[in-house]
Amino acid sequence: MMQGYDKSVGVKLFLCDMLKRMIMLSLFVGFAYAKAQNAGNVDFQTKKVGEVTISYPNSYEFTDNMPGGAKFGLLSPLTSDKDTFRDNVNLLIQEIGQDIDVSEGLEPLKQQMSKYITNYVGIDAKIMNLPVGKAIRLEYTGNLGVMKIHWVQYMVSKNKKLYILSCTSEKDTYNQFASEFADIAKSLTLDTI
């Protein structure tokens, strides 16, 4: 039996609920850690946290002191002195008691997003293969308060857990981080537990 999961609700609603939590977490992280920082080089470093191994640019700050239950956050440097939001990547891990087929949740997630995000615009939603396994990839924009945000989220079920990697940026700076976000997602590996 999945912990925190009512089978009558189904995989689809469970994934929608997890996605809603990640949206709020990614915004909090971007503001909470906003501070001046110089951009570094484009070399990547690798970090192992529990069963998760991930690579990220040296210029990013790693933090495992995360709100909302996220395992860790990767915080980009600010792009100007006027920046108040740090583009970021964070990972939420949810114990679900069994592996699930994430592809069952793709269509319901696409339909639910407009309920969570003001001015929601879906850009891409697909099932894809990452080195870690089959994943849902959602890309969308929208407003939260006065912020115009661009998200890319990856969801993978493995080790009887749901892993949600959320990449968040301001809409107008997304293109500066898009390739780094994709490289980070492709670097994610999970030990078999």
PASEBA-1860 file (N, C-alpha, C; in nm, 3 decimals):
! residues 193
1> MMQGYDKS> 0.084/-0.119/0.000/0.000/0.000/0.000/0.088/0.124/0.000 ~ 0.057/0.219/-0.083/0.136/0.341/-0.091/0.110/0.428/0.030 ~ 0.218/0.472/0.093/0.206/0.563/0.206/0.159/0.699/0.156 ~ 0.054/0.752/0.213/0.002/0.882/0.172/-0.072/0.877/0.039 ~ -0.111/0.757/-0.006/-0.172/0.743/-0.137/-0.295/0.654/-0.126 ~ -0.410/0.703/-0.163/-0.534/0.629/-0.163/-0.553/0.572/-0.302 ~ -0.550/0.438/-0.315/-0.560/0.375/-0.447/-0.686/0.415/-0.522 ~ -0.793/0.448/-0.449/-0.916/0.487/-0.518/-0.900/0.620/-0.591
9> VGVKLFLC> -0.809/0.701/-0.547/-0.784/0.829/-0.613/-0.708/0.807/-0.743 ~ -0.614/0.713/-0.741/-0.542/0.677/-0.861/-0.410/0.750/-0.879 ~ -0.331/0.692/-0.962/-0.199/0.745/-0.995/-0.210/0.886/-1.047 ~ -0.310/0.913/-1.127/-0.323/1.043/-1.193/-0.337/1.157/-1.092 ~ -0.425/1.143/-0.996/-0.445/1.248/-0.898/-0.326/1.261/-0.804 ~ -0.264/1.147/-0.773/-0.146/1.149/-0.689/-0.035/1.231/-0.755 ~ -0.011/1.209/-0.883/0.091/1.284/-0.954/0.057/1.433/-0.960 ~ -0.070/1.466/-0.979/-0.111/1.607/-0.981/-0.083/1.673/-0.846
17> DMLKRMIM> -0.112/1.604/-0.737/-0.087/1.659/-0.605/0.062/1.681/-0.582 ~ 0.144/1.587/-0.624/0.288/1.601/-0.607/0.340/1.718/-0.691 ~ 0.288/1.734/-0.810/0.332/1.844/-0.896/0.296/1.979/-0.834 ~ 0.179/1.989/-0.776/0.138/2.113/-0.710/0.235/2.149/-0.598 ~ 0.278/2.050/-0.520/0.374/2.074/-0.413/0.507/2.124/-0.470 ~ 0.551/2.069/-0.582/0.678/2.108/-0.642/0.672/2.251/-0.695 ~ 0.560/2.292/-0.748/0.546/2.429/-0.799/0.570/2.528/-0.686 ~ 0.505/2.508/-0.574/0.519/2.600/-0.462/0.660/2.595/-0.404
25> LSLFVGFA> 0.719/2.477/-0.396/0.854/2.463/-0.344/0.955/2.536/-0.431 ~ 0.944/2.523/-0.563/1.043/2.584/-0.653/1.040/2.736/-0.643 ~ 0.923/2.795/-0.622/0.916/2.940/-0.605/0.977/2.984/-0.473 ~ 0.948/2.910/-0.369/1.003/2.945/-0.238/1.155/2.941/-0.242 ~ 1.209/2.837/-0.303/1.355/2.822/-0.311/1.417/2.939/-0.387 ~ 1.359/2.978/-0.499/1.415/3.086/-0.579/1.425/3.216/-0.504 ~ 1.325/3.249/-0.424/1.327/3.373/-0.347/1.408/3.361/-0.219 ~ 1.396/3.250/-0.150/1.461/3.235/-0.020/1.612/3.240/-0.030
33> YAKAQNAG> 1.666/3.195/-0.141/1.811/3.190/-0.155/1.865/3.298/-0.248 ~ 1.785/3.398/-0.281/1.833/3.505/-0.369/1.938/3.588/-0.295 ~ 2.057/3.592/-0.353/2.165/3.673/-0.298/2.269/3.690/-0.407 ~ 2.347/3.794/-0.396/2.447/3.821/-0.500/2.549/3.709/-0.503 ~ 2.585/3.667/-0.625/2.683/3.562/-0.642/2.742/3.574/-0.782 ~ 2.872/3.555/-0.794/2.936/3.564/-0.923/2.919/3.435/-1.000 ~ 2.897/3.447/-1.130/2.887/3.329/-1.215/3.024/3.263/-1.225 ~ 3.026/3.130/-1.222/3.151/3.054/-1.233/3.169/3.002/-1.374
41> NVDFQTKK> 3.252/2.901/-1.388/3.274/2.842/-1.521/3.163/2.742/-1.553 ~ 3.173/2.680/-1.668/3.067/2.589/-1.711/3.100/2.443/-1.682 ~ 3.207/2.419/-1.609/3.239/2.282/-1.570/3.134/2.229/-1.473 ~ 3.114/2.097/-1.479/3.017/2.033/-1.391/3.087/1.958/-1.279 ~ 3.019/1.948/-1.166/3.064/1.864/-1.057/2.955/1.763/-1.026 ~ 2.991/1.655/-0.961/2.895/1.548/-0.932/2.883/1.532/-0.781 ~ 2.760/1.512/-0.736/2.733/1.497/-0.594/2.642/1.376/-0.574 ~ 2.670/1.298/-0.469/2.585/1.184/-0.432/2.515/1.220/-0.301
49> VGEVTISY> 2.382/1.209/-0.302/2.301/1.235/-0.184/2.208/1.115/-0.166 ~ 2.237/1.031/-0.067/2.159/0.909/-0.050/2.172/0.822/-0.174 ~ 2.059/0.779/-0.229/2.060/0.694/-0.348/2.070/0.774/-0.478 ~ 2.074/0.906/-0.468/2.071/0.995/-0.585/2.212/1.047/-0.615 ~ 2.250/1.041/-0.743/2.372/1.105/-0.790/2.332/1.202/-0.901 ~ 2.387/1.324/-0.895/2.351/1.426/-0.992/2.472/1.514/-1.021 ~ 2.480/1.560/-1.145/2.587/1.654/-1.185/2.524/1.789/-1.213 ~ 2.598/1.894/-1.180/2.547/2.030/-1.198/2.664/2.126/-1.219
57> PNSYEFTD> 2.638/2.243/-1.279/2.746/2.338/-1.304/2.815/2.383/-1.175 ~ 2.946/2.402/-1.183/3.022/2.450/-1.067/2.971/2.584/-1.016 ~ 2.911/2.663/-1.102/2.863/2.795/-1.060/2.736/2.788/-0.975 ~ 2.670/2.672/-0.970/2.549/2.655/-0.891/2.587/2.628/-0.746 ~ 2.499/2.669/-0.657/2.516/2.639/-0.515/2.430/2.518/-0.480 ~ 2.489/2.418/-0.415/2.416/2.301/-0.367/2.369/2.331/-0.225 ~ 2.244/2.297/-0.196/2.194/2.306/-0.059/2.106/2.185/-0.029 ~ 2.127/2.127/0.087/2.039/2.019/0.132/1.951/2.067/0.247
65> NMPGGAKF> 1.950/2.196/0.271/1.864/2.257/0.371/1.743/2.315/0.299 ~ 1.652/2.228/0.262/1.541/2.265/0.175/1.407/2.261/0.247 ~ 1.319/2.355/0.215/1.183/2.352/0.269/1.097/2.253/0.192 ~ 0.984/2.220/0.246/0.885/2.141/0.175/0.922/1.997/0.146 ~ 1.025/1.946/0.211/1.059/1.806/0.195/1.149/1.774/0.077 ~ 1.199/1.874/0.007/1.290/1.846/-0.105/1.421/1.790/-0.052 ~ 1.477/1.696/-0.124/1.603/1.633/-0.086/1.720/1.730/-0.096 ~ 1.721/1.810/-0.204/1.825/1.910/-0.221/1.781/2.012/-0.325
73> GLLSPLTS> 1.856/2.122/-0.332/1.834/2.225/-0.432/1.966/2.263/-0.495 ~ 1.961/2.301/-0.621/2.075/2.352/-0.696/2.037/2.492/-0.740 ~ 2.110/2.592/-0.691/2.073/2.731/-0.711/2.171/2.799/-0.805 ~ 2.118/2.855/-0.913/2.203/2.923/-1.011/2.254/3.055/-0.954 ~ 2.360/3.107/-1.013/2.401/3.242/-0.974/2.299/3.342/-1.027 ~ 2.291/3.457/-0.964/2.205/3.564/-1.014/2.264/3.617/-1.145 ~ 2.178/3.662/-1.235/2.226/3.708/-1.366/2.252/3.857/-1.371 ~ 2.204/3.933/-1.271/2.231/4.078/-1.265/2.210/4.126/-1.123
81> DKDTFRDN> 2.250/4.250/-1.097/2.232/4.309/-0.964/2.084/4.330/-0.931 ~ 2.000/4.334/-1.032/1.856/4.357/-1.011/1.780/4.226/-0.987 ~ 1.846/4.113/-1.003/1.782/3.984/-0.984/1.733/3.968/-0.841 ~ 1.611/3.915/-0.826/1.557/3.883/-0.695/1.519/3.735/-0.685 ~ 1.543/3.661/-0.790/1.503/3.520/-0.797/1.618/3.438/-0.854 ~ 1.656/3.332/-0.785/1.761/3.243/-0.835/1.697/3.126/-0.907 ~ 1.727/3.113/-1.035/1.680/2.998/-1.111/1.734/2.874/-1.039 ~ 1.654/2.766/-1.037/1.693/2.655/-0.951/1.641/2.521/-1.001
89> VNLLIQEI> 1.702/2.418/-0.948/1.661/2.279/-0.969/1.648/2.220/-0.831 ~ 1.539/2.147/-0.807/1.528/2.078/-0.679/1.466/1.941/-0.699 ~ 1.487/1.854/-0.604/1.439/1.716/-0.613/1.353/1.684/-0.493 ~ 1.232/1.640/-0.521/1.140/1.592/-0.418/1.131/1.441/-0.435 ~ 1.140/1.369/-0.325/1.127/1.223/-0.327/1.010/1.186/-0.238 ~ 0.916/1.111/-0.294/0.798/1.070/-0.218/0.790/0.918/-0.213 ~ 0.789/0.863/-0.093/0.768/0.718/-0.076/0.627/0.684/-0.122 ~ 0.614/0.587/-0.214/0.481/0.550/-0.261/0.453/0.400/-0.244
97> GQDIDVSE> 0.551/0.324/-0.196/0.528/0.184/-0.160/0.531/0.086/-0.276 ~ 0.527/0.134/-0.398/0.535/0.048/-0.517/0.576/0.135/-0.635 ~ 0.633/0.073/-0.735/0.663/0.148/-0.856/0.535/0.164/-0.937 ~ 0.520/0.277/-1.003/0.402/0.304/-1.084/0.444/0.338/-1.226 ~ 0.352/0.325/-1.318/0.376/0.363/-1.457/0.343/0.511/-1.469 ~ 0.446/0.596/-1.472/0.422/0.740/-1.474/0.348/0.785/-1.599 ~ 0.354/0.707/-1.706/0.286/0.749/-1.829/0.135/0.758/-1.810 ~ 0.080/0.688/-1.712/-0.064/0.696/-1.685/-0.105/0.836/-1.636
105> GLEPLKQQ> -0.011/0.911/-1.583/-0.043/1.041/-1.528/-0.024/1.157/-1.624 ~ 0.027/1.134/-1.744/0.060/1.244/-1.834/-0.061/1.328/-1.872 ~ -0.165/1.269/-1.926/-0.282/1.346/-1.971/-0.352/1.419/-1.856 ~ -0.375/1.351/-1.742/-0.438/1.424/-1.630/-0.353/1.540/-1.580 ~ -0.221/1.525/-1.579/-0.134/1.636/-1.536/-0.150/1.754/-1.629 ~ -0.151/1.730/-1.758/-0.167/1.838/-1.855/-0.300/1.910/-1.831 ~ -0.406/1.835/-1.802/-0.538/1.894/-1.783/-0.549/1.971/-1.652 ~ -0.475/1.929/-1.550/-0.487/1.990/-1.417/-0.404/2.117/-1.401
113> MSKYITNY> -0.303/2.136/-1.483/-0.209/2.245/-1.459/-0.276/2.383/-1.458 ~ -0.377/2.404/-1.542/-0.441/2.536/-1.545/-0.512/2.568/-1.414 ~ -0.541/2.467/-1.333/-0.603/2.490/-1.203/-0.502/2.543/-1.101 ~ -0.374/2.513/-1.121/-0.271/2.550/-1.026/-0.197/2.677/-1.064 ~ -0.191/2.709/-1.192/-0.106/2.817/-1.241/-0.191/2.920/-1.314 ~ -0.182/3.047/-1.274/-0.250/3.156/-1.344/-0.181/3.177/-1.479 ~ -0.260/3.198/-1.582/-0.208/3.220/-1.719/-0.120/3.105/-1.765 ~ -0.160/2.985/-1.728/-0.086/2.864/-1.766/-0.080/2.850/-1.918
121> VGIDAKIM> 0.041/2.822/-1.968/0.061/2.790/-2.109/0.147/2.664/-2.114 ~ 0.088/2.554/-2.162/0.164/2.431/-2.179/0.254/2.442/-2.301 ~ 0.380/2.410/-2.285/0.475/2.415/-2.395/0.503/2.276/-2.448 ~ 0.523/2.181/-2.358/0.555/2.045/-2.399/0.517/1.950/-2.286 ~ 0.466/1.836/-2.321/0.434/1.731/-2.224/0.453/1.598/-2.295 ~ 0.543/1.517/-2.241/0.571/1.391/-2.309/0.631/1.289/-2.213 ~ 0.629/1.166/-2.261/0.700/1.058/-2.194/0.834/1.047/-2.264 ~ 0.940/1.038/-2.187/1.073/1.027/-2.246/1.157/0.930/-2.165
129> NLPVGKAI> 1.264/0.886/-2.225/1.358/0.800/-2.155/1.478/0.882/-2.115 ~ 1.506/0.880/-1.987/1.628/0.938/-1.932/1.718/0.822/-1.892 ~ 1.845/0.844/-1.869/1.929/0.735/-1.822/1.875/0.666/-1.697 ~ 1.801/0.739/-1.614/1.745/0.684/-1.492/1.619/0.599/-1.519 ~ 1.554/0.616/-1.634/1.435/0.539/-1.667/1.329/0.625/-1.737 ~ 1.211/0.565/-1.753/1.100/0.635/-1.818/1.053/0.750/-1.729 ~ 1.032/0.866/-1.793/0.996/0.985/-1.717/0.887/1.064/-1.789 ~ 0.804/1.133/-1.711/0.717/1.236/-1.764/0.802/1.363/-1.768
137> RLEYTGNL> 0.793/1.437/-1.877/0.858/1.568/-1.886/0.750/1.670/-1.917 ~ 0.731/1.766/-1.827/0.634/1.874/-1.846/0.710/2.006/-1.855 ~ 0.674/2.086/-1.955/0.731/2.220/-1.966/0.615/2.317/-1.982 ~ 0.616/2.423/-1.903/0.505/2.518/-1.906/0.549/2.651/-1.846 ~ 0.469/2.753/-1.872/0.490/2.884/-1.814/0.360/2.929/-1.747 ~ 0.371/3.031/-1.666/0.254/3.087/-1.600/0.295/3.191/-1.499 ~ 0.197/3.245/-1.433/0.221/3.349/-1.333/0.190/3.295/-1.195 ~ 0.274/3.330/-1.101/0.246/3.310/-0.959/0.269/3.446/-0.895
145> GVMKIHWV> 0.160/3.509/-0.857/0.169/3.648/-0.813/0.208/3.733/-0.932 ~ 0.308/3.817/-0.914/0.354/3.903/-1.024/0.466/3.837/-1.104 ~ 0.515/3.723/-1.059/0.626/3.654/-1.126/0.577/3.578/-1.248 ~ 0.652/3.590/-1.358/0.630/3.509/-1.477/0.736/3.400/-1.474 ~ 0.690/3.275/-1.459/0.779/3.162/-1.432/0.775/3.062/-1.549 ~ 0.889/2.996/-1.570/0.902/2.889/-1.669/0.950/2.766/-1.594 ~ 0.877/2.655/-1.607/0.911/2.530/-1.539/0.938/2.420/-1.640 ~ 1.028/2.331/-1.603/1.043/2.201/-1.667/1.053/2.102/-1.551
153> QYMVSKNK> 0.966/2.001/-1.554/0.965/1.902/-1.446/0.972/1.761/-1.504 ~ 1.049/1.677/-1.436/1.067/1.538/-1.474/1.019/1.453/-1.358 ~ 0.941/1.347/-1.388/0.891/1.258/-1.285/0.926/1.115/-1.322 ~ 0.988/1.045/-1.227/1.032/0.907/-1.246/0.988/0.826/-1.126 ~ 0.940/0.704/-1.150/0.907/0.612/-1.042/1.010/0.499/-1.042 ~ 1.076/0.483/-0.927/1.178/0.378/-0.912/1.199/0.357/-0.763 ~ 1.240/0.238/-0.725/1.269/0.207/-0.584/1.148/0.230/-0.494 ~ 1.027/0.213/-0.550/0.903/0.234/-0.476/0.888/0.378/-0.427
161> KLYILSCT> 0.945/0.470/-0.507/0.939/0.612/-0.476/0.908/0.688/-0.604 ~ 0.857/0.810/-0.587/0.838/0.901/-0.698/0.942/1.012/-0.683 ~ 1.022/1.031/-0.787/1.126/1.133/-0.790/1.078/1.244/-0.884 ~ 1.071/1.367/-0.834/1.029/1.480/-0.917/1.142/1.582/-0.918 ~ 1.204/1.597/-1.033/1.309/1.695/-1.053/1.246/1.817/-1.117 ~ 1.250/1.930/-1.048/1.183/2.050/-1.094/1.286/2.158/-1.125 ~ 1.282/2.209/-1.248/1.372/2.314/-1.295/1.287/2.441/-1.311 ~ 1.325/2.547/-1.242/1.241/2.667/-1.235/1.323/2.791/-1.267
169> SEKDTYNQ> 1.270/2.876/-1.353/1.337/3.002/-1.383/1.232/3.109/-1.410 ~ 1.278/3.233/-1.407/1.191/3.339/-1.454/1.176/3.321/-1.604 ~ 1.058/3.355/-1.654/1.029/3.332/-1.796/1.132/3.399/-1.887 ~ 1.174/3.520/-1.854/1.266/3.591/-1.943/1.412/3.547/-1.932 ~ 1.446/3.463/-1.833/1.583/3.412/-1.823/1.594/3.263/-1.856 ~ 1.482/3.199/-1.888/1.483/3.054/-1.911/1.587/3.011/-2.014 ~ 1.597/3.080/-2.126/1.689/3.038/-2.232/1.834/3.037/-2.186 ~ 1.868/3.116/-2.086/2.004/3.116/-2.031/2.035/2.987/-1.956
177> FASEFADI> 1.931/2.919/-1.908/1.949/2.802/-1.823/1.899/2.672/-1.885 ~ 1.831/2.678/-1.998/1.765/2.560/-2.055/1.860/2.444/-2.078 ~ 1.975/2.468/-2.139/2.066/2.356/-2.168/2.127/2.301/-2.039 ~ 2.154/2.388/-1.942/2.205/2.338/-1.813/2.099/2.253/-1.743 ~ 1.974/2.299/-1.746/1.866/2.221/-1.685/1.857/2.082/-1.749 ~ 1.864/2.077/-1.882/1.856/1.948/-1.952/1.974/1.859/-1.917 ~ 2.094/1.915/-1.909/2.212/1.836/-1.872/2.201/1.783/-1.730 ~ 2.149/1.864/-1.640/2.130/1.819/-1.501/2.032/1.701/-1.497
185> AKSLTLDT> 1.920/1.713/-1.567/1.820/1.605/-1.568/1.880/1.477/-1.626 ~ 1.958/1.488/-1.733/2.018/1.369/-1.794/2.125/1.306/-1.707 ~ 2.179/1.380/-1.612/2.284/1.327/-1.524/2.228/1.249/-1.407 ~ 2.100/1.264/-1.377/2.039/1.200/-1.260/2.050/1.049/-1.267 ~ 2.108/0.988/-1.164/2.110/0.842/-1.153/2.062/0.804/-1.014 ~ 2.006/0.685/-1.004/1.952/0.636/-0.877/2.008/0.497/-0.851 ~ 2.059/0.476/-0.730/2.100/0.343/-0.691/1.976/0.257/-0.676 ~ 1.987/0.131/-0.706/1.876/0.039/-0.682/1.880/0.000/-0.534
193> I> 1.766/0.018/-0.471/1.759/-0.009/-0.326/1.698/-0.144/-0.303
END
